[in-house]
Amino acid sequence: MIIAKSESMPFSYQAVGATKKHPPKGYDFDQNKKRIGLGFFAFKTAKQAYEDWQMFNLGWVRIYRNNTKIKTGQNVVVSFRLLGLWWHNTCEIVYTIDTPTSFGFAYGTKYHVESGEELFLLRIDEEQTVWYEITAFSRPKFWLAKLFYPMSRKFQRQFVRQSSEQMEAAIKSKHGKI
């Protein structure tokens, strides 16, 4: 139901698609990159994990997607547990990337405690190293996020760390090593 409602909502920020270029002024900007595997099989396994949204399978973070494929225009609900409550945030996939050496998507916030955009990208380089990258710009939107801004930033860093560990584990479960 919340996904259906979010389809008619506007984005909560103006710079839609800015993770492709330069982040807008007035936002926190984060770029994170972690080696999660080696070889084409690891890249293919990570791509499948992306398509299954495994980077959100963290216990305290969940994704509700109604079997959403990673496709521009699709809406998802990202929920996280904080202070004993589940907070539900809607996002829309702004663009996708699918080349022989990269795969990913960016989503933008709609009804969300933060305002901004986040790019999730897998890449395999010339040395066959598989990279998990998150590029994001955000700022608090909801009054509680503004009040607890340092805690919000801490949870953003925790998500980056744990989601990269989740992607690494997805490769190890199929490949046995990274």
Phi, psi and chi 1 to 4 in degrees:
 res  aa     phi    psi   chi1   chi2   chi3   chi4
   1 MET       -  -44.7 -179.7  156.0  129.2      -
   2 ILE   -66.3  -32.9 -161.3  166.9      -      -
   3 ILE   -64.5  -45.8  -69.6  176.4      -      -
   4 ALA   -60.3  -41.7      -      -      -      -
   5 LYS   -63.3  -37.8  -80.6 -174.9  177.5 -179.2
   6 SER   -70.0  -21.3   73.0      -      -      -
   7 GLU   -60.1  -30.8  -70.4  173.0   -0.1      -
   8 SER   -94.5   -2.2   62.9      -      -      -
   9 MET   -80.9  146.9  -70.2  179.1  178.1      -
  10 PRO   -79.3  165.1   29.4  -34.6      -      -
  11 PHE   -66.1  153.1  -72.0  100.7      -      -
  12 SER   -91.5   14.5   64.7      -      -      -
  13 TYR  -149.7  161.6   63.3  105.1      -      -
  14 GLN   -90.2  -32.6  -64.4  -64.7  -46.5      -
  15 ALA   -85.8   54.7      -      -      -      -
  16 VAL   -62.8  126.6  175.9      -      -      -
  17 GLY    91.2    3.2      -      -      -      -
  18 ALA   -69.1  -14.6      -      -      -      -
  19 THR   -68.3  -13.7   50.7      -      -      -
  20 LYS   -75.4  -27.3  -77.1 -176.2 -178.4  178.0
  21 LYS  -121.8 -106.0  -53.2  170.7 -150.2  151.8
  22 HIS  -121.0  138.1  -57.4  -70.6      -      -
  23 PRO   -68.0  149.2   25.7  -32.9      -      -
  24 PRO   -71.3  157.0   24.1  -30.3      -      -
  25 LYS   -68.6  149.6  -67.4 -174.2 -171.5  -56.9
  26 GLY    90.5    6.4      -      -      -      -
  27 TYR  -119.7  150.7  -72.6   80.3      -      -
  28 ASP   -71.1  139.6  -67.7  -43.1      -      -
  29 PHE  -122.2  127.6  179.0   66.2      -      -
  30 ASP  -128.3  136.1  -61.6  -58.1      -      -
  31 GLN  -128.8  125.0  -74.3 -173.6  -63.5      -
  32 ASN  -132.0  141.5  -62.2  -81.5      -      -
  33 LYS  -146.3  131.6  176.4  177.0  166.6 -179.4
  34 LYS  -140.2  137.6 -177.2  178.0 -179.7 -170.0
  35 ARG   -72.2  124.9  177.3 -170.4 -179.4  -82.8
  36 ILE  -120.7   -4.5   60.1  168.0      -      -
  37 GLY  -178.5  179.0      -      -      -      -
  38 LEU  -140.6  128.1 -172.8   62.0      -      -
  39 GLY   101.6  162.4      -      -      -      -
  40 PHE   -63.3  -37.5 -177.6   73.4      -      -
  41 PHE   -61.3  -41.3 -178.1   76.9      -      -
  42 ALA   -63.3  -40.9      -      -      -      -
  43 PHE   -62.6  -45.9  179.0   72.2      -      -
  44 LYS   -62.7  -40.9 -173.6  175.7  174.4 -178.8
  45 THR   -64.7  -43.5  -58.7      -      -      -
  46 ALA   -63.8  -38.6      -      -      -      -
  47 LYS   -61.7  -42.3 -176.3  176.9  174.8 -177.7
  48 GLN   -64.5  -39.5 -178.2   59.9   52.8      -
  49 ALA   -62.6  -38.5      -      -      -      -
  50 TYR   -60.9  -48.2 -106.4   47.4      -      -
  51 GLU   -62.5  -24.5  -69.9  172.3  -23.8      -
  52 ASP   -93.4    4.4  -66.6  -22.9      -      -
  53 TRP    58.2   33.8  -60.8   80.5      -      -
  54 GLN   -65.5  -22.4  -73.0 -174.5   26.0      -
  55 MET   -65.4  -13.1   63.4  -75.9 -134.7      -
  56 PHE  -100.1    1.9  -71.9   92.2      -      -
  57 ASN   -87.1   72.4 -171.0   17.3      -      -
  58 LEU  -116.0    0.9  -57.0  178.6      -      -
  59 GLY    87.7  -57.9      -      -      -      -
  60 TRP   -90.4   -7.6   66.0  -82.0      -      -
  61 VAL  -128.3  137.6  177.6      -      -      -
  62 ARG  -137.9  155.3  -63.2  179.7 -177.2  157.4
  63 ILE  -121.2  132.4 -170.5  104.2      -      -
  64 TYR  -112.7  123.0  -63.5   95.4      -      -
  65 ARG  -136.3   -2.1   56.6 -172.0  172.3   89.9
  66 ASN    49.2   48.6  -75.0   -6.6      -      -
  67 ASN    58.2   30.9  -63.3  -43.3      -      -
  68 THR   -62.5  127.8  -61.7      -      -      -
  69 LYS   -79.6  155.0  -59.3  -72.1 -177.2 -161.6
  70 ILE   -75.5   99.2  -66.0  176.0      -      -
  71 LYS  -150.0  137.4 -175.3  171.3  113.8  177.6
  72 THR   -53.1  134.1  -58.6      -      -      -
  73 GLY    94.4  -10.4      -      -      -      -
  74 GLN   -77.9  142.7  -65.2  -64.7  -38.9      -
  75 ASN  -104.8  145.3  -74.9  -92.8      -      -
  76 VAL  -136.7  162.4  -63.7      -      -      -
  77 VAL  -117.8  121.8  176.8      -      -      -
  78 VAL  -101.5  121.3  179.3      -      -      -
  79 SER  -114.8  143.4  -62.0      -      -      -
  80 PHE  -139.4  150.7   65.6   92.5      -      -
  81 ARG   -98.8  125.2 -170.9  172.6  177.5   86.3
  82 LEU  -149.6  133.7  178.3   63.7      -      -
  83 LEU    56.6   34.4  -56.5  172.6      -      -
  84 GLY    79.5    3.2      -      -      -      -
  85 LEU  -120.1  151.8  -59.8  171.3      -      -
  86 TRP   -93.7  126.3  -78.2   98.3      -      -
  87 TRP  -104.8  128.0  -59.5   80.8      -      -
  88 HIS  -108.6  128.3  -54.4  -67.2      -      -
  89 ASN  -130.2  131.1  -57.2  -80.9      -      -
  90 THR   -99.5  143.9   60.6      -      -      -
  91 CYS  -140.1  158.6  -60.8      -      -      -
  92 GLU  -126.5  138.5 -178.6  177.5  -40.7      -
  93 ILE   -70.6  119.9  -63.1  175.7      -      -
  94 VAL   -85.8  -42.4  175.8      -      -      -
  95 TYR  -158.5  162.7   64.5   89.1      -      -
  96 THR  -126.0  160.8   61.0      -      -      -
  97 ILE  -131.1  127.9  -61.4  167.9      -      -
  98 ASP  -150.2   94.4 -168.6    0.0      -      -
  99 THR  -125.7  173.2   72.6      -      -      -
 100 PRO   -61.2  -21.8  -26.4   35.3      -      -
 101 THR  -117.9    2.8   59.2      -      -      -
 102 SER  -151.9  149.9   59.6      -      -      -
 103 PHE  -151.3  137.3 -178.1   78.2      -      -
 104 GLY   172.4 -170.7      -      -      -      -
 105 PHE  -158.8  157.6   65.4   92.9      -      -
 106 ALA  -119.5  138.4      -      -      -      -
 107 TYR  -122.0  151.7   65.0   39.8      -      -
 108 GLY  -116.2  151.2      -      -      -      -
 109 THR   -76.7  146.3   58.8      -      -      -
 110 LYS  -120.6  -94.2  -72.9 -173.2  156.9 -172.3
 111 TYR   -91.3  100.8 -177.0   76.3      -      -
 112 HIS  -153.5  151.7 -159.4  -69.3      -      -
 113 VAL   -70.9  -20.7  -62.7      -      -      -
 114 GLU  -113.5  165.7  -63.4  -85.8  -27.3      -
 115 SER  -125.0  127.1  175.8      -      -      -
 116 GLY   155.4 -160.8      -      -      -      -
 117 GLU  -141.8  149.3 -167.7  171.2  -72.7      -
 118 GLU  -137.4  130.0 -163.5  161.2   19.5      -
 119 LEU  -106.2  125.2  168.2   63.2      -      -
 120 PHE  -107.8  118.4  -64.8   85.1      -      -
 121 LEU  -134.4  133.5 -176.1   64.5      -      -
 122 LEU  -105.0  138.7  -67.8  172.5      -      -
 123 ARG  -139.0  147.3  -80.2 -170.8  -41.1  103.4
 124 ILE  -120.5  126.4 -175.0  165.7      -      -
 125 ASP   -95.6 -175.0   63.7   20.1      -      -
 126 GLU   -61.9  -28.9  -57.5   82.1   30.1      -
 127 GLU   -86.0    7.0  -71.2   82.8   34.5      -
 128 GLN    70.0   19.8  -60.8  -62.5  -56.5      -
 129 THR   -81.0  132.7  -58.2      -      -      -
 130 VAL   -98.3  127.3  179.6      -      -      -
 131 TRP  -115.2  140.6  -62.2   97.0      -      -
 132 TYR  -109.2  121.2  174.6   73.6      -      -
 133 GLU  -126.7  139.2  -58.6  176.3   21.1      -
 134 ILE  -127.5  123.6  -62.5  178.5      -      -
 135 THR  -119.8  130.2  -59.0      -      -      -
 136 ALA  -148.1  149.8      -      -      -      -
 137 PHE  -128.1  138.1   61.9   87.1      -      -
 138 SER  -157.5  163.4   65.2      -      -      -
 139 ARG  -155.6  153.2   65.0 -179.1  174.7 -159.6
 140 PRO   -62.4  141.2  -15.3   25.5      -      -
 141 LYS  -116.0  -49.0 -178.7  178.1  178.1 -130.3
 142 PHE   -76.1  143.1 -176.2   58.0      -      -
 143 TRP   -56.8  -35.5   68.8  -91.1      -      -
 144 LEU   -69.3  -36.8 -160.5   55.5      -      -
 145 ALA   -65.3  -35.6      -      -      -      -
 146 LYS   -68.5  -42.7  -68.8  175.9 -176.6  176.6
 147 LEU   -63.2  -41.5 -178.1   64.6      -      -
 148 PHE  -105.7   40.0  -68.9  104.6      -      -
 149 TYR   -51.8  -49.1  175.5   75.6      -      -
 150 PRO   -59.9  -36.8  -24.1   34.5      -      -
 151 MET   -67.6  -39.0 -176.8 -174.1  -67.5      -
 152 SER   -60.1  -45.3  175.5      -      -      -
 153 ARG   -63.8  -37.8  -65.3  -66.1  -69.2  162.2
 154 LYS   -61.7  -43.6  177.2 -175.7  169.3 -160.2
 155 PHE   -68.4  -33.3  -78.9  110.6      -      -
 156 GLN   -62.9  -44.6  -72.9  173.2  -25.9      -
 157 ARG   -65.7  -38.3  -71.4 -173.2  -62.8  -83.9
 158 GLN   -63.6  -41.4 -179.7  179.1  -20.9      -
 159 PHE   -60.9  -46.0  173.1   78.7      -      -
 160 VAL   -58.2  -48.7  167.0      -      -      -
 161 ARG   -62.5  -49.9 -178.0  176.7   40.8   77.7
 162 GLN   -71.3  -34.1  -70.6 -179.3   -8.9      -
 163 SER   -69.5  -35.8   67.8      -      -      -
 164 SER   -67.9  -37.1   65.6      -      -      -
 165 GLU   -63.5  -38.0  -69.2  167.6   -2.8      -
 166 GLN   -64.2  -41.9 -175.4   71.2    8.7      -
 167 MET   -67.2  -40.4  -68.2  -57.4  -62.7      -
 168 GLU   -62.2  -42.1 -162.8  172.3   45.8      -
 169 ALA   -64.6  -35.8      -      -      -      -
 170 ALA   -62.1  -40.3      -      -      -      -
 171 ILE   -68.3  -46.5  -67.5  171.1      -      -
 172 LYS   -60.8  -35.9  -75.5 -178.3 -179.1  178.5
 173 SER   -66.3  -27.5   72.5      -      -      -
 174 LYS  -100.0  -29.5  -60.0 -101.7 -166.0 -124.4
 175 HIS  -109.3  -22.1 -165.2   46.5      -      -
 176 GLY    84.8  -18.2      -      -      -      -
 177 LYS  -155.2  170.0   60.7  179.2 -180.0  173.6
 178 ILE  -118.2      -   57.3  164.5      -      -
